[in-house]
Amino acid sequence: MALDQLLIEILVDPEDKQPLWYFEGDEVLYNPRLQRRYEIRDGIPILLISEGVAVGDEEHAAYEGRREAAVETGTGGAGAAGS
């Protein structure tokens, strides 16, 4: 279930209060600054610091690559938040 675009635009990381990248296919919101992802369960973003999952450099690079590709192609599906 895709998140509403308005919701994506207003969601921020609970720790640094900055925008998140949305990856619809993975059902996650991602904070590239803290390298932390948050799951979306049953259409509900779980934005609790304790529920965030730290990602390693390899996964971080993959998210950045997907974000860059989405911006370049204009697909906007990946990483629409914080554009």
Beta strands, then each sheet from edge to edge (+ up, - down):
strand 1: 21-23
strand 2: 28-31
strand 3: 36-41
strand 4: 44-45
strand 5: 53-54
sheet 1: 1+ 2- 3+ 4-
sheet 2: 1+ 2- 3+ 5-
end
